[in-house]
Amino acid sequence: MTIDIEKRLPSAPVRSEAYTIDRSYCTQSEAKARKSRNALAPGTRYFDHVTACSPTRANQFRRTYASSRTTNFRQVKISSTPTAMANSSRPSSAAPFAILKTDSKIANAEALHSLNGGPLHSPASNRPHGIKLRTCALDYSSSSALMRHFEPNSSWAWVHIKAPNYNPKRDIPDLTGKVVIVTGANSGIGLRTSEQLALHGAKVYLACRTGSKAQAAIASIENATPSLKGQGRVVWLPLDLSSVVGSKKAADEFLAKEKRLDILINNAGRLAENYELSKEGLELSVAVNHFGHFIFTKTLLPLMKETAKRGDSDVRIVNLSSSAHTNPGNTKFGSLEKLNDPQGEPGKENVWGSKFKRYGKSKLMNVLFTTELQKHLDAENVPITVLAVHPGGVATEGASELELPWYFKIFLEFFAMDPLEGAFTSLFAATSAQIAAEREKYKGKISSSVWKTIGFSLPNANANITPRACREPIRFASLTPVSHRALNTASIWRIKGYIFARCDYDPARDIPDLTGKIAIVTGANSGIGLCTSEQLALHGAKVYIACRSEKRAREAIVGIEDRTPSLKTQSKLEWLPLDLSSIVSSKAAAEEFMEREKRLDILVNNAGRMAADYVLSDEGLELSVAVNHLGHFVFTNTLLSLMKETSKLRDSDIRIINVSSSAYIRPGNTNFSSVKEFNDPQSGLGKENVWGPSFKRYGKSKLMNHLFTAELQRRIDADSENTPITVITVHPGGVDSEGARQLRFPWYIKLFMKIFATSPLQGAFTSLFAATSPQVAVEREKYKGRYLVPYGKIATGTRAARDPSLARTLWETSVRVSGDILAQERQ
């Protein structure tokens, strides 16, 4: 078992003393070990309590650590079960430990927070850490209490806490007085890179084509950090990398403005797109990704050389490449004709074919440019460090718009990092003091985002970027997680941080007091909806469980009250009859609620129909569209007047949460102009499977959730009453819900879900964050109308999900269709 990513407890500095290891103790059986324990010489330090997943891992652990005479681990012993660990006698001194879970068995994750010391906090962010790995500070005496909360035969590791990992706030040094250029900095990784550099004192030029996007990016940075406003520290530099002439012109313009340049980050890039020549006759990927940056850098180089002569200077050039450089198609660079090679027949392309080869070829050029430029600088004895970096798999706006297969888009939805995380390797390469101290080790290398995650991973600002990772060689291999460890690591990180969703959210701690508030959760008799309702009730809200079946609603209420007897006498849970497959029923349910209550603070539109056979409702609507969109549309709009009245009350904070799914990225078609288009089966009936038309219909209904959120928020904001209601779309992650288990998935998908899917409680975390978090209230402009993924992270939806005209069309058709049905009912 290799443990690479431990963290330092604020209250427990790492000791540097040597610990004597009793090797025979580590190799004995547990029974003999107990007997030999008392025979150890006084003062001997020994390993005492690390449980391994298997004998193989146990032996690996012994070989790795038992042979060392200096260690930061307190004590380690191989133990078969947590029960054995808990029952073992322990030294009397109370030393801080971390508990890291190594499999998915856990009965009560929240129990960790009740232990001695509570959750582990980072000094930089004061936010608790943990993903699938829950971490906590505890002493020896608390172990027995802890073990009562975990299932037998789970595997755990007790380890001492070591040094922290990468955190921009802590690890980027003061950059005051330094001048930086970041190309392609108006969005994505470039924007987050620029923001962090400016936050640490640098003057940053956002080099990009579009002035309006650049100014919007500058405004977003300054709004996030008001202290930057009016300082002129974030500036736009017009740059069109598709033009060699334009690239040189932009560099010349910068040279006329500034007398130094400390950091150049060549971040901009064109992704795998259709074959196209620039106005100057260059294949566009080659032009933007290589030639533009080549000329831009070469023109700026004399100024960087002059800057390097100054005292305490540390000049760096960082070129953003990609793991795609391992799949360049061909490596023929001897002529313009070869550079422009389409590597396939234009017009008959796909993203994995010639498009991806051209992109890979341009990314290989970034690596070769890095090594050759460093060679030229070294020959001149110029102390400039050049690095190529791979940011990892990142969910950028550009990536979301690629013509990827639907299944790969879902893969990215689960596994990709956000742009800030994608900026970590660039920030490390551009600013780390470690690189300055070990310049010979780093210069001219390709730095991958291969974080040391052999044993475990931690989320967000904790990329352990090490010299070893920064020396990954260029390898020509197929671009798969198996053959390229950059993608493999990104997958490991996201599987733990996204599908498992074991993050730092704790409902017991993070949901505020909701006493006096009233909430409705649709589809709340099981799964995510039930867990959402239970948590809201536990924090004081009165919750209406809105669903069709009274029997199942009563069973859900009894289940919650049995788990929390104090709720039995408080009437915190009520059933609201609601059949979302019927427009008439949806309106009637909303009207019944308004007769019973005078306020509504939280509406969670959670109910949904999964990918299922094509069926029309009694009112003639395709059932997925009826349940997942139109029912909620009518229910919400009927309740809206009450929510507007509630928003006028003192200290109100009204929220509407629409639970969507990553399946929205595969809607089949996006025609929303009529009932006929709503009811489109998207294939011949009777020839369906879960990935075919049934999944397209489901995806279409989930896209409707996004568009409904956006248009509802727009209309609320445009209301002359200036109503402060926040509408948010959420994706719960991959959840092992009752509905998901009933889908006709292939066996291997069911196995995948069994291993990786989260529990319904964990699936409810993002809904609970969106519905209750004080952070949303404080930063309402940031969250309203947005799309959140586990847990509480703002994500960028697809182009269709962000299309305002499509949202308006859906709204108008929904009004017309529901209005016709209600009018017929009145007749």
C-alpha positions in Angstrom: 0.0 0.0 0.0 1.6 3.3 -1.1 0.4 6.4 0.6 1.5 9.6 -1.2 -0.9 12.3 -0.4 -1.2 12.8 3.3 -1.6 16.2 4.8 -0.3 18.0 7.9 -2.6 18.6 10.8 -2.5 22.2 11.9 -2.2 21.2 15.5 0.4 18.4 14.9 3.7 19.3 13.2 5.6 16.4 11.7 8.4 15.2 14.0 11.8 14.6 12.5 13.0 12.1 15.1 14.0 8.6 13.9 11.7 5.7 14.9 13.2 2.3 15.5 11.3 -0.3 13.6 10.9 -3.8 15.0 10.9 -5.8 11.7 10.1 -9.1 13.3 7.0 -7.5 14.8 5.8 -6.5 11.4 6.3 -9.9 9.9 4.7 -11.9 12.7 1.1 -13.0 12.8 -1.3 -10.8 14.7 -1.5 -13.3 17.6 2.3 -13.6 17.9 2.6 -9.9 17.5 0.4 -9.2 20.5 2.5 -11.5 22.6 5.8 -10.0 21.5 4.6 -6.5 22.0 5.5 -6.5 25.7 8.9 -7.9 24.9 10.0 -4.8 22.9 12.8 -2.8 24.4 11.7 0.3 26.3 11.5 3.3 24.1 11.2 1.3 20.9 8.8 2.8 18.4 7.0 0.2 16.3 4.4 0.2 13.5 1.0 -0.4 15.1 -2.3 -0.2 13.2 -2.4 0.0 9.4 -4.9 -2.4 7.9 -4.2 -3.5 4.3 -6.7 -4.5 1.6 -5.1 -7.9 0.9 -2.0 -9.9 1.9 -0.3 -8.7 -1.3 -0.8 -5.1 -0.3 0.2 -5.9 3.3 3.5 -7.4 2.1 4.0 -4.4 -0.1 3.4 -2.1 2.8 5.9 -4.0 5.0 8.6 -3.9 2.3 8.0 -0.2 1.7 7.9 1.1 5.3 9.2 -1.6 7.7 12.7 -1.4 6.3 13.0 2.4 6.9 14.6 3.7 10.1 13.2 7.2 9.7 9.5 7.7 9.2 6.7 10.2 9.8 4.3 7.4 10.5 3.6 6.9 14.2 2.9 3.1 14.2 1.7 0.6 11.8 0.5 -3.0 12.1 -1.2 -5.2 9.6 -4.6 -6.1 10.8 -7.3 -8.1 9.1 -10.4 -6.0 10.1 -11.3 -2.7 11.8 -12.6 -4.7 14.7 -9.2 -6.2 15.3 -7.7 -2.7 15.1 -10.2 -1.4 17.6 -9.8 -4.2 20.0 -6.0 -4.1 20.0 -4.3 -2.5 22.9 -2.8 0.9 22.2 -0.1 3.1 23.6 -1.4 5.6 26.1 -0.1 8.8 24.4 -2.6 10.6 22.2 -1.0 11.3 18.9 -3.0 12.6 15.9 -3.8 10.2 13.1 -5.7 10.3 9.9 -8.1 7.5 8.9 -8.2 6.8 5.2 -10.8 4.5 3.9 -9.6 2.2 1.1 -12.9 0.7 -0.1 -16.5 1.7 -0.5 -18.0 0.1 2.7 -19.2 2.7 5.2 -22.2 2.6 7.3 -22.1 6.2 8.6 -19.7 8.7 7.0 -21.1 11.5 9.1 -19.8 9.8 12.2 -16.4 10.9 11.3 -17.3 14.5 12.1 -18.3 13.7 15.7 -14.9 12.4 16.5 -12.2 14.1 18.4 -11.0 17.2 16.5 -13.7 17.0 13.8 -12.8 17.1 10.1 -9.4 17.9 8.9 -9.1 21.6 7.8 -6.7 23.2 5.4 -5.0 26.3 6.9 -5.4 28.0 3.5 -9.1 27.6 2.9 -10.4 26.6 6.3 -12.5 24.0 4.4 -12.5 20.3 5.4 -10.9 17.8 3.0 -11.8 14.3 1.9 -13.4 12.5 -1.0 -13.9 8.8 -0.9 -11.2 9.2 1.7 -12.7 10.6 4.8 -10.1 12.2 7.0 -10.3 13.2 10.6 -8.1 13.9 13.6 -8.5 11.6 16.5 -6.6 10.1 19.4 -6.1 6.5 20.4 -9.0 6.6 22.8 -11.6 7.4 20.2 -10.9 4.4 18.0 -13.4 2.0 19.6 -16.2 4.6 19.3 -15.2 5.1 15.6 -15.3 1.4 14.8 -18.9 1.0 15.9 -19.9 3.1 12.9 -18.2 0.9 10.2 -19.2 -2.3 8.6 -17.1 -5.4 9.4 -14.3 -6.5 7.0 -13.8 -3.0 5.6 -10.2 -2.0 5.0 -8.8 1.1 6.5 -5.4 2.7 7.0 -4.2 4.6 10.0 -1.4 6.9 9.0 0.4 9.9 10.4 -0.2 13.2 8.6 2.6 14.5 6.4 3.2 17.5 4.3 0.4 19.3 2.4 0.1 19.3 -1.3 -0.5 22.0 -3.9 -2.6 25.0 -3.0 -2.4 28.1 -5.1 -3.2 30.4 -2.2 -0.3 29.0 -0.2 2.1 27.9 -2.9 2.2 30.8 -5.4 4.8 33.3 -4.1 4.4 37.0 -4.0 4.6 38.2 -7.7 4.5 42.0 -7.0 6.4 43.8 -9.7 6.3 40.9 -12.2 4.6 41.2 -15.6 2.9 38.2 -17.1 1.2 37.3 -20.4 -1.4 34.5 -20.7 -2.7 33.7 -24.1 -6.3 32.5 -24.5 -7.1 33.9 -21.1 -10.7 35.0 -21.6 -12.1 31.7 -20.4 -11.3 28.2 -19.0 -7.8 27.4 -17.8 -6.3 30.6 -19.1 -8.8 32.7 -17.1 -8.2 30.8 -13.9 -4.5 31.0 -14.4 -4.6 34.8 -14.9 -6.9 35.2 -11.9 -4.5 33.4 -9.6 -1.4 35.3 -10.9 -3.2 38.7 -10.4 -4.3 37.7 -6.9 -0.6 37.2 -6.0 0.5 40.6 -7.2 1.5 40.2 -10.9 0.4 42.5 -13.7 -1.3 40.2 -16.1 -2.1 40.7 -19.8 -5.0 38.6 -21.1 -3.9 38.0 -24.7 -6.9 37.0 -26.9 -8.8 38.1 -30.0 -12.1 39.4 -28.7 -12.2 42.6 -26.8 -15.7 42.0 -25.4 -14.7 38.6 -24.0 -11.5 40.0 -22.6 -13.3 42.8 -20.8 -15.9 40.4 -19.4 -13.1 38.2 -18.1 -11.4 41.2 -16.5 -14.7 42.2 -14.9 -15.2 38.7 -13.5 -11.7 38.7 -12.0 -12.2 42.1 -10.4 -15.7 41.3 -9.2 -14.3 38.1 -7.5 -11.5 40.2 -5.9 -12.7 43.8 -5.5 -9.2 44.9 -4.3 -8.0 44.5 -7.9 -10.5 47.1 -9.3 -8.9 50.3 -10.5 -5.3 49.0 -10.1 -4.8 48.2 -13.8 -3.3 44.9 -13.0 -5.4 42.9 -15.5 -5.1 44.2 -19.0 -6.3 43.1 -22.5 -3.7 42.5 -25.2 -5.2 42.0 -28.7 -3.8 38.8 -30.2 -5.0 36.6 -33.1 -2.8 33.5 -33.1 -4.3 32.2 -36.3 -2.3 34.9 -38.0 1.5 35.0 -38.0 1.4 38.7 -38.8 -1.1 39.3 -36.1 1.0 37.4 -33.5 4.1 39.5 -34.3 2.0 42.7 -34.1 0.6 41.8 -30.7 4.1 41.1 -29.4 5.4 44.4 -30.8 2.5 46.2 -29.1 3.4 44.7 -25.8 7.1 45.6 -26.2 6.0 49.2 -26.7 4.0 49.1 -23.5 6.3 47.3 -21.0 10.0 47.1 -20.1 10.0 43.6 -18.6 8.3 40.2 -19.1 8.7 37.6 -16.3 6.3 34.9 -17.3 4.8 33.9 -20.6 2.1 31.2 -20.6 1.2 30.0 -24.1 -2.2 28.7 -23.1 -4.5 29.3 -26.0 -5.3 26.4 -28.3 -7.6 25.1 -31.0 -9.2 21.7 -30.2 -9.9 18.8 -32.5 -12.0 20.6 -35.2 -12.7 20.5 -38.9 -10.0 21.0 -41.4 -9.6 24.6 -42.2 -6.8 26.8 -43.6 -6.0 30.2 -42.1 -6.0 33.4 -44.3 -2.2 32.9 -44.5 -2.6 29.4 -45.8 -1.8 27.4 -42.7 -3.8 24.5 -41.3 -5.6 26.2 -38.4 -4.6 23.9 -35.6 -1.0 24.2 -36.6 -1.4 28.0 -37.0 -3.0 28.6 -33.6 -1.4 26.0 -31.5 2.1 26.3 -32.8 3.0 29.0 -35.3 1.2 31.8 -33.7 2.8 31.0 -30.3 6.2 30.4 -32.0 6.3 33.9 -33.6 4.8 35.6 -30.5 7.4 34.0 -28.2 10.3 34.6 -30.5 9.4 38.3 -30.8 9.1 38.7 -27.0 12.3 36.7 -26.3 14.8 39.7 -26.4 12.7 41.4 -23.7 12.6 38.2 -21.6 16.4 37.9 -21.9 16.8 41.5 -20.7 14.5 40.8 -17.8 16.5 37.7 -16.9 19.6 39.9 -16.3 17.9 41.7 -13.4 18.6 40.8 -9.8 16.3 38.1 -8.4 14.7 37.5 -11.8 13.1 34.1 -12.6 11.9 34.2 -16.1 9.8 31.3 -17.4 8.0 30.3 -20.6 5.2 27.7 -20.1 3.7 26.0 -23.2 0.4 24.2 -22.7 0.4 20.9 -24.5 -1.8 17.9 -24.0 -1.6 14.1 -23.6 -2.9 14.1 -27.2 0.7 14.7 -28.2 1.1 10.9 -28.0 -1.2 10.5 -31.0 0.1 12.9 -33.7 -0.8 10.8 -36.7 2.4 11.6 -38.5 5.5 13.6 -37.5 6.4 15.1 -40.9 7.4 18.7 -40.4 9.7 19.3 -43.4 7.5 21.5 -45.6 4.3 23.6 -45.6 2.6 20.8 -47.5 3.4 18.3 -44.7 2.4 20.8 -42.0 -0.9 21.2 -43.7 -1.5 17.5 -44.1 -5.2 16.8 -43.3 -4.3 13.2 -42.4 -7.6 12.1 -43.9 -10.2 13.1 -46.4 -11.8 16.5 -45.4 -15.5 16.2 -45.0 -15.3 12.6 -43.8 -13.9 13.2 -40.4 -14.7 12.4 -36.8 -13.2 13.6 -33.6 -11.1 10.4 -33.1 -9.8 10.3 -36.6 -8.0 13.0 -38.6 -9.3 15.8 -36.4 -7.7 14.3 -33.4 -4.5 13.4 -35.3 -4.1 17.1 -36.4 -4.7 18.3 -32.9 -2.2 15.7 -31.5 0.4 16.8 -34.1 0.0 20.5 -33.0 0.4 19.5 -29.4 3.5 17.5 -30.2 4.8 20.7 -31.8 4.4 22.4 -28.4 6.6 19.8 -26.7 9.3 19.9 -29.5 9.2 23.8 -29.4 9.8 23.6 -25.7 12.8 21.3 -25.9 14.4 23.2 -28.8 13.9 26.6 -27.3 15.4 25.5 -24.1 18.4 24.1 -26.0 18.9 27.5 -27.8 18.7 29.4 -24.5 21.2 27.1 -22.7 23.6 27.5 -25.6 23.5 31.2 -25.0 23.7 30.7 -21.2 20.4 32.5 -20.7 18.7 31.6 -17.4 15.2 31.3 -18.8 13.2 28.1 -17.9 10.9 26.6 -20.6 8.3 24.0 -19.7 5.6 22.2 -21.5 2.6 21.2 -19.4 -0.4 18.9 -19.7 -3.3 20.2 -17.6 -5.2 17.0 -17.4 -8.7 16.2 -18.5 -10.6 19.5 -18.0 -14.2 20.5 -18.5 -13.7 23.7 -20.5 -16.3 25.5 -22.6 -14.4 24.4 -25.8 -14.3 20.7 -24.7 -18.1 20.7 -24.1 -18.7 21.8 -27.6 -16.6 19.2 -29.4 -18.5 16.7 -31.6 -17.6 13.8 -29.2 -19.7 10.6 -29.0 -22.4 10.9 -26.4 -20.9 8.2 -24.2 -17.5 10.1 -24.1 -19.3 13.3 -23.2 -20.8 11.5 -20.2 -17.4 10.2 -19.4 -16.0 13.7 -19.4 -19.0 14.9 -17.4 -18.0 12.4 -14.6 -14.2 12.5 -14.8 -13.0 15.9 -16.1 -11.6 18.5 -13.7 -12.8 22.0 -13.5 -10.7 24.9 -15.1 -9.1 26.0 -11.8 -7.9 22.5 -11.2 -6.7 22.3 -14.8 -4.6 25.5 -14.1 -2.6 24.0 -11.2 0.1 22.5 -13.4 0.6 25.8 -15.3 0.7 27.7 -12.1 3.2 25.3 -10.6 5.4 25.5 -13.7 5.1 29.3 -13.9 5.7 30.2 -10.3 6.9 27.4 -8.0 10.0 28.2 -6.0 10.9 24.5 -6.3 11.6 24.9 -10.0 13.9 27.9 -9.3 15.8 25.8 -6.7 16.1 22.8 -9.0 16.1 24.5 -12.4 18.4 21.9 -14.0 15.9 19.2 -13.1 12.9 20.9 -14.7 14.0 23.0 -17.7 12.9 21.8 -21.1 10.7 19.1 -19.6 7.1 18.2 -20.2 5.2 18.4 -17.0 2.1 16.2 -16.7 -0.7 16.5 -14.3 0.1 13.0 -13.1 -0.4 13.6 -9.5 1.1 10.9 -7.1 -2.1 9.0 -6.6 -1.0 5.4 -6.5 -2.6 4.9 -3.1 -5.0 7.7 -2.6 -6.2 11.1 -3.9 -7.4 14.3 -2.3 -9.6 16.8 -4.1 -9.4 20.4 -5.5 -6.3 22.4 -4.4 -4.2 19.4 -3.6 -2.4 18.3 -6.8 0.8 16.8 -5.6 2.9 18.0 -8.5 6.4 16.5 -8.0 9.7 16.5 -9.9 9.0 12.9 -10.9 5.7 13.8 -12.5 7.3 16.7 -14.3 9.8 14.5 -16.0 7.4 12.3 -17.8 9.0 11.5 -21.2 7.3 11.9 -24.6 5.7 8.6 -25.4 4.0 7.6 -28.6 1.1 5.3 -27.7 -2.6 5.1 -28.0 -4.4 7.7 -26.0 -6.1 5.5 -23.3 -6.0 5.5 -19.5 -4.1 2.3 -19.7 -1.3 3.6 -21.8 -1.0 7.2 -20.7 -0.8 7.8 -17.0 -2.0 11.4 -17.4 -5.4 10.4 -18.4 -5.3 7.5 -16.0 -4.7 9.8 -13.1 -7.4 12.1 -14.1 -9.8 9.2 -14.2 -8.8 8.0 -10.8 -9.3 11.5 -9.4 -12.7 12.0 -10.8 -13.9 8.5 -10.0 -13.2 9.2 -6.4 -14.2 12.9 -6.4 -17.2 12.9 -8.7 -19.0 9.5 -9.0 -18.3 8.7 -5.4 -19.0 12.3 -4.4 -17.4 11.7 -1.0 -16.3 15.3 -0.7 -16.2 17.8 2.1 -20.0 18.4 2.3 -21.6 17.4 5.6 -25.3 18.0 5.9 -25.1 18.0 9.7 -22.6 20.8 9.6 -23.4 22.7 6.4 -27.2 23.0 6.3 -28.3 26.0 8.4 -31.2 26.1 10.7 -34.4 26.0 8.6 -36.9 26.5 11.4 -40.0 28.2 10.1 -39.3 27.5 6.5 -41.5 25.3 4.3 -40.2 23.1 1.5 -41.7 20.8 -1.2 -39.7 17.9 -2.6 -41.2 16.1 -5.5 -40.6 12.4 -5.9 -39.6 12.3 -2.2 -40.9 8.8 -1.3 -37.5 7.1 -2.2 -34.0 7.7 -3.3 -32.5 11.1 -3.5 -35.8 12.9 -2.9 -36.3 10.9 0.4 -32.8 11.8 1.6 -33.3 15.4 0.6 -36.6 15.6 2.5 -35.1 13.9 5.6 -32.2 16.3 5.8 -34.4 19.4 5.4 -36.7 18.1 8.1 -33.8 17.4 10.5 -32.8 21.0 10.2 -36.2 22.4 11.1 -38.1 22.8 7.8 -41.6 21.6 7.3 -41.4 19.3 4.3 -44.1 18.3 1.9 -43.4 14.9 0.2 -45.0 15.4 -3.2 -45.7 12.1 -5.0 -48.5 9.9 -6.3 -48.8 7.0 -3.9 -50.1 7.8 -0.4 -48.9 4.4 0.8 -45.3 5.0 -0.2 -45.4 8.5 1.1 -46.6 7.3 4.5 -43.9 4.6 4.5 -41.3 7.3 3.7 -42.6 9.5 6.5 -42.6 6.7 9.0 -39.1 5.7 8.0 -37.8 9.2 8.6 -39.6 9.5 12.0 -38.4 6.1 13.1 -34.8 7.2 12.5 -35.4 10.5 14.2 -38.1 10.0 16.9 -38.1 13.7 17.8 -39.8 14.4 14.4 -42.9 12.3 15.3 -44.5 15.0 17.5 -43.5 18.0 15.4 -45.6 17.4 12.2 -42.6 18.3 10.1 -43.5 15.9 7.3 -46.6 15.9 5.2 -47.8 14.2 2.0 -48.9 16.3 -0.9 -50.7 14.2 -3.7 -49.0 14.9 -7.0 -49.1 13.1 -10.3 -46.6 14.8 -12.6 -47.7 12.8 -15.6 -50.8 14.9 -15.6 -50.9 18.6 -16.2 -54.3 18.8 -14.5 -53.0 17.0 -11.4 -49.9 19.1 -11.2 -51.9 22.3 -11.2 -54.4 20.8 -8.7 -51.5 19.7 -6.3 -50.1 23.2 -6.4 -53.5 24.8 -5.6 -54.0 22.3 -2.8 -50.7 23.3 -1.3 -51.6 27.0 -1.5 -54.8 26.4 0.4 -52.8 24.7 3.2 -49.8 27.0 3.5 -49.1 30.8 3.3 -45.4 30.5 2.4 -43.0 28.4 0.4 -39.3 28.8 0.8 -37.8 25.9 -1.1 -39.0 23.9 -4.1 -36.9 20.9 -5.1 -38.2 19.5 -8.4 -36.6 16.1 -7.9 -39.0 13.6 -9.4 -38.1 12.0 -12.7 -38.9 9.2 -15.1 -35.8 7.3 -16.2 -35.0 6.0 -19.7 -38.0 3.8 -20.3 -40.3 2.5 -23.1 -42.2 5.0 -25.2 -45.6 5.7 -23.6 -48.1 8.5 -23.9 -49.8 10.0 -20.9 -53.6 10.1 -20.6 -53.3 13.7 -21.8 -51.4 12.6 -24.9 -47.9 13.6 -23.9 -44.7 11.5 -24.1 -44.3 10.3 -20.5 -40.7 11.4 -20.0 -41.5 14.9 -21.2 -44.7 15.0 -19.2 -43.1 13.9 -15.9 -39.6 15.4 -16.2 -40.6 18.7 -17.6 -44.2 19.7 -18.2 -45.6 18.5 -14.9 -42.9 20.4 -13.0 -43.3 23.4 -15.3 -47.0 23.7 -14.4 -46.5 22.9 -10.8 -43.7 25.5 -10.4 -45.5 28.3 -12.3 -48.7 27.7 -10.2 -46.6 28.0 -7.0 -44.6 31.0 -8.2 -47.0 33.6 -6.9 -46.8 32.3 -3.4 -43.0 32.1 -3.6 -42.9 35.7 -4.7 -45.0 36.7 -1.7 -42.7 34.7 0.6 -39.7 36.5 -0.9 -41.0 39.8 0.5 -40.8 38.5 4.0 -37.9 39.5 6.2 -34.8 37.3 5.9 -36.4 35.1 3.2 -34.2 33.2 0.8 -36.3 31.5 -1.9 -34.9 28.8 -4.1 -36.1 26.6 -6.9 -34.0 23.5 -7.6 -34.4 21.5 -10.8 -32.7 18.1 -10.6 -31.3 17.2 -14.0 -28.8 14.6 -15.2 -25.6 14.4 -17.2 -27.8 12.6 -19.8 -28.9 16.1 -20.9 -25.8 16.2 -23.2 -27.4 13.6 -25.4 -30.9 14.9 -26.2 -31.3 13.3 -29.6 -32.9 16.3 -31.1 -33.7 19.7 -29.7 -37.0 20.5 -31.5 -39.4 22.1 -29.0 -41.9 23.9 -31.2 -45.0 21.7 -31.0 -46.6 18.7 -29.2 -45.6 16.6 -32.1 -41.9 17.4 -31.5 -42.3 16.9 -27.7 -43.7 13.4 -28.5 -41.1 12.4 -31.0 -40.1 8.8 -30.2 -36.7 9.4 -32.0 -36.8 6.0 -33.5 -39.0 3.1 -34.6 -41.0 1.8 -31.6 -40.4 -1.7 -30.3 -36.8 -1.6 -31.3 -35.4 0.1 -28.3 -32.6 -0.4 -25.8 -31.4 1.7 -22.9 -28.8 3.5 -25.0 -31.0 4.1 -27.9 -34.2 6.2 -28.3 -35.3 5.7 -24.7 -32.1 7.3 -23.5 -32.4 10.1 -26.1 -35.9 10.9 -24.9 -34.7 10.9 -21.3 -31.8 13.2 -22.3 -34.1 15.5 -24.1 -36.3 15.8 -21.0 -33.2 16.5 -18.9 -32.1 19.2 -21.3 -35.5 20.8 -20.8 -34.7 21.1 -17.1 -31.7 23.2 -18.0 -33.6 25.4 -20.4 -36.5 25.8 -17.9 -34.1 26.9 -15.2 -32.4 29.5 -17.5 -35.7 31.0 -18.8 -37.4 31.0 -15.4 -34.5 32.8 -13.9 -34.4 35.3 -16.8 -38.1 36.0 -16.4 -37.8 36.4 -12.6 -34.9 38.8 -13.0 -36.8 40.8 -15.6 -39.9 41.1 -13.3 -40.5 44.7 -12.3 -41.0 43.5 -8.7 -37.2 42.6 -8.6 -38.1 39.3 -7.0 -35.0 37.7 -5.3 -35.7 34.0 -6.2 -32.7 31.8 -7.1 -33.2 29.0 -9.6 -30.5 26.4 -10.0 -30.2 23.2 -12.0 -28.3 20.3 -10.3 -26.8 17.0 -11.4 -26.6 14.6 -8.5 -23.9 12.3 -9.8 -24.1 8.6 -10.5 -26.5 7.4 -7.8 -27.5 3.8 -6.9 -31.2 4.7 -6.7 -34.1 2.3 -7.0 -35.0 3.7 -10.4 -31.4 3.3 -11.8 -31.3 -0.4 -10.6 -34.5 -1.1 -12.6 -33.0 0.1 -15.9 -32.2 -2.5 -18.5 -28.5 -1.8 -18.5 -26.0 -4.3 -19.8 -24.4 -6.4 -17.0 -21.1 -4.6 -17.1 -22.8 -1.2 -16.6 -24.7 -2.6 -13.7 -21.4 -3.9 -12.2 -19.9 -0.5 -12.8 -22.8 1.2 -11.0 -22.6 -1.3 -8.2 -18.9 -0.5 -7.6 -18.9 3.2 -8.3 -22.3 4.7 -7.7 -23.0 6.9 -4.7 -25.6 6.3 -2.1 -28.9 8.3 -2.4 -27.8 10.5 0.6 -24.6 11.4 -1.2 -26.6 12.0 -4.4 -28.7 14.5 -2.4 -25.7 16.6 -1.4 -25.7 18.9 -4.4 -29.5 19.5 -4.2 -29.1 20.3 -0.5 -26.2 22.6 -1.2 -28.2 24.4 -3.9 -31.4 24.6 -1.7 -29.8 25.7 1.6 -26.2 26.8 1.4 -25.6 30.3 2.8 -22.8 30.6 0.2 -25.5 30.7 -2.5 -27.3 33.5 -0.7 -24.1 35.5 -0.3 -23.0 35.0 -3.9 -26.5 34.9 -5.5 -25.3 36.6 -8.8 -22.8 33.8 -9.2 -25.2 31.0 -8.7 -28.5 32.0 -10.1 -29.6 30.2 -13.2 -26.5 28.1 -13.1 -25.8 24.4 -13.3 -24.2 22.6 -10.3 -22.4 19.3 -10.2 -21.2 17.3 -7.1 -20.8 18.9 -4.9 -21.9 22.4 -5.4 -19.5 23.1 -8.2 -20.6 25.5 -11.0 -20.3 23.8 -14.3 -20.7 25.0 -17.9 -23.6 23.4 -19.7 -23.6 22.4 -23.4 -24.2 25.0 -26.1 -27.8 23.8 -26.4 -28.3 24.2 -22.6 -27.1 27.8 -22.8 -29.1 28.7 -25.9 -31.6 31.5 -24.8 -33.7 31.3 -28.0 -34.1 27.6 -27.5 -35.1 28.2 -23.8 -37.7 30.8 -25.0 -39.1 28.4 -27.6 -39.5 25.6 -25.0 -41.2 28.0 -22.5 -43.7 29.3 -25.1 -44.5 25.8 -26.3 -44.9 24.6 -22.8 -47.3 27.4 -22.0 -49.3 26.7 -25.1 -49.4 22.9 -24.6 -50.3 23.0 -20.9 -52.8 25.8 -21.5 -54.6 23.7 -24.1 -54.8 20.7 -21.8 -56.1 22.8 -18.9 -58.7 24.5 -21.1 -60.0 21.2 -22.2 -60.3 20.1 -18.6 -62.4 23.2 -17.8 -64.8 22.4 -20.6 
